Amino acid sequence: MYQLHAQLRDFLRQGLSIHVGACDANGLPTLSRALAVQQRQGARLALLLPAMPGQPLIGAVAQTAQVACVFCQPSTHVAVQIKGRDARVESAQTADWPELAANHKDFTSEIGLFGFGPEFADAWFDGHGEDLQVISFLPTGAWNQTPGPGAGAPMELFA
């Protein structure tokens, strides 16, 4: 069974800004924010997102099973893109997501360095209970998206 590379696992535990993209069956792109990432058994990742603003994305993933995510740490601009081809949509319960509170807290600290207060982070993390959905997938590739000379370079995905 695969495991994500240790450096990538550690990075995904930071206070991250997470954006998820997909195209529907007609090739129309869509984007939404995710609230947290969960590392599941093996190397499978799960993204927690609010259903209402994420509905076009959720529909696109349900049609194509393809997803692309960008994880960015605001204080350093370190960013990683991860893609998957077997994505599926699942219901979510906040009790199953301790990562939500941790990412909310850490993201609040991250953006606080730039003068954004807790009220901004609270608005960003506005998903509630039954309004949450999960997109889970096995990563098929990872790329450095950090600005600079290494941007776009493939990253080691598995240990």
N, C-alpha and C positions, 0 to 999 in steps of 0.2 A: 504494500500500500504506500502511495506517495505521501510525502510531507512537504509543506512549503519550506523553502530555504529559510534558515533561522533569521537572517537579516531582514527578509521580507515579513516574516511573522512578527518580529519586534516592531518594525515600522508600522504595521497595521494596528498596533495597540496604542498609537499616539493619538493626540487630539486632532483628528483629521477633518478636512473638508472633503466630502465624497460626492462626486458627480457620476451619474450613470447614463449611458447613451445606448440607443438601439435604433434600428431601422425596421419599419413594418414590412409586410410582404410586398408592398409597392416601392420600397426603397426610400420612403419618407422618413427622415431622421427625427428623433425626439430625444429630449434630455430631461433629467430630473435630479434632484438632490437625494442622497441617502442619509440617514441619521446615524447609522452604525454599521459596522461589519463584524461578522461572527465567523470564526474559523471553526469549521466542523470537522468531523472525523475524516482523517486523511487530509487531503489538500482542498477539499470543497470549501468554498466561501459562500456566505449568505449576507445579503444586503437588506437592511431594514429601511423601508421608505413609506412616507405618508401616501395613502391610496389616492386621495383626491387630486392633488397636483401631479401625482405620478401616473394617473390613469392612462394617458397616451403611451407612456413608456411601458407600463405593465401590459397593455394590449399588444404592443410591438414585440415584446419578449415572448408573449404567449404564441404569437404567430410564427416567429422565426427561431426561437431558442438561442439567439445570439445576443451578446451583451459586451459592452466595453465600459470600464470604470476608470476614473482618475482619482487617486488618493493624494491629497496635498496637505503638507504641514505648513500652516500659514507663517509661522515665525521663521522658517528656514527656506521656504519655497521648494523644499524637496518634494518631488512628485513622481508617482509611479502610475503607469497605465497597465491594467490587467484586462485581458479579454477571455471570453468563454463561448463555447458553441453548444452547450447542453443545458442552457438556463431554463429554469422552471419557476413558476409563480406559486407561492404558498401563502396561506393566511398566517398572521402573526398575533402573538399575545405578548404584551409588554413584560409579563412575569418571566418569559423565556429569554429575555434580552438584557442581562446585566450590563452588556456592552453599551446599551443606550445611555444609561446614567453616567458611565465612565467617559464615553466620548463627549457627552454634553459638558461635563465638568472640565475635561481637558481642553476641549475646543473653546470654551469660555475663557480659560486661562490664555490660550494661544492668541485669540483675537483681542483680549484685553491689553496685550502689548502694543496694539495699534490704536487704542483709545475706544474700542467698542465695549460697551457695558454688558452686563448680564441680560438686560432686556432684549438686546439684539440676538444673543444666543438663544434665549427663550423663544423668540419668534421663529428662529431657524428650526428649532426642535419642537415644532408644534403638532406632531402626530400624536394621536390618542388611541389607546386600546384597539377597538375593532376597526379603526381607520388605518391600520398599518398592514402593509403587505411585505412579503419577503421574495427576493429574487435570489435563488441559489444556483451555483454553477461550479464546475471544475475548471480552474484556469488552464488555458491553452498557451498563453504567452504573457510575458511581462516586459515592459520597456521603461527606461529612465526618461522621465519627462521634465526633470529639473532643468531650468534654464542654464545654458552654458555649453561647453564643448562636448559633453557626453549626452546631450539631449537626443532622444530617439534610439539610443543604443539598447539592444536586447539585454535583459537581466536574467540571471539564473533564477529559475522558478522553483525547482524542487531540490531538496537535500539529497 
